[in-house]
């Protein structure tokens, strides 16, 4: 499944190895829009490693996270061998969770650390949920085959709702197809950079 996706001409796979901390956006580009821009900038500003799979329009093929098997991608395997902790940035949309930022994954200490920074800095309309039991089951990021849990210290699956990724002023997704960056995306990136600066 992953091999077939990566072989498509509309798909770009990116791996940039820096520090042992990593950012991922493997549902990036035209699929979960703005996630790759967020992950890539946070990685660059913090000296972290970055792995992304970017789908260019009109492609929108969703492969479950558990199917991102590193044995099917040398770049993914090399990234996961290099890092010990990760944040995987995703986008989701559910009517009953339209404003909630969800922090799943198995590294619960990092999830709590990120959650505190996001609560302190995101606009008031956004909720920040880091209690796994309060996150919908399919968005918890707890499966052992999920790439967010493969490094030594596992990581956090950061799920971003539509209003956080949408540029209302330009009526399009932030950082997508020439659309400018929405103010809340700038805030989010700054908060993640600050959180990683204080993470031991």
Secondary structure as UniProt FT lines:
FT   HELIX           2..6
FT   TURN            9..10
FT   STRAND          11..16
FT   STRAND          21..29
FT   TURN            30..31
FT   TURN            33..34
FT   HELIX           35..46
FT   STRAND          49..55
FT   TURN            57..58
FT   HELIX           65..67
FT   HELIX           70..72
FT   HELIX           74..82
FT   STRAND          85..91
FT   HELIX           95..97
FT   TURN            98..99
FT   STRAND          100..104
FT   HELIX           108..121
FT   TURN            124..125
FT   STRAND          127..129
FT   HELIX           132..134
FT   HELIX           137..139
FT   TURN            144..145
FT   HELIX           147..149
FT   TURN            152..153
FT   STRAND          155..160
FT   HELIX           162..165
FT   STRAND          166..167
FT   HELIX           168..170
FT   STRAND          172..173
FT   TURN            174..175
FT   TURN            177..178
FT   HELIX           183..197
//
